[in-house]
Structure formats: structure tokens, C-alpha cells
Amino acid sequence: MGMLTCPPYSFPIEQRLKLNNTHGEPLSDASQFRRLIGCLIYLTFTRTNISYSVQVLSQFMQSPRTPHVDASMRVLRYLELSEYRALAHASCEIQWLLYL
């Protein structure tokens, strides 16, 4: 199933989350994490609300560990929720304009 069954989050990163280079297991293949962070950096041009979270995660591209991957998955789940909010907001605006 992947991330289809994961609940979406209201915030892109946990408050007071302390990430470091020593906690957790190192990833055997860091290329997927680097590619994901690269995509998130590109996405910050249009989604400025994730800029801080992506900046924090990008500090660990050299040697990512499992807590860094977990935090990046939280950003993805946040984006899922914010996408639905944007669609709902747009549809409400369209309905409002139709009734003018």
C-alpha cells in the first residue's frame, strides 16, 4: 500500500524535533533520500510553507539516517493534506463565483 494508508499531518515537521547525525540507523542507499530532498527543494519555490522543514532535512543529505527519512515522509504527508485543502478551497471559490 505504501503511503496511501498513512494519515496526513497538519504541520510539515514536528515541533521541537531534534535531528542529529548520530541518532538512528544509517541508510544503506542514500540516493533515494537525496533525490527526495532535491524534489522537495524544487517544490519550495511554489510551496514556501515547507521551506523551513526542507532546509532542516537538507542538512543531513551527506549521511542520512532513519529519523531523517521519517521526517521527510511527514513532509510528504503534510503536502498530501495541503493539496486537498487547496482543492477544497478552489472548489468553494468556484461555487461562490457561480452564485454571484
Salt bridges, closest charged atoms under 4 A:
GLU83 OE1 - ARG47 NH2 2.52
GLU93 OE2 - HIS89 NE2 2.76
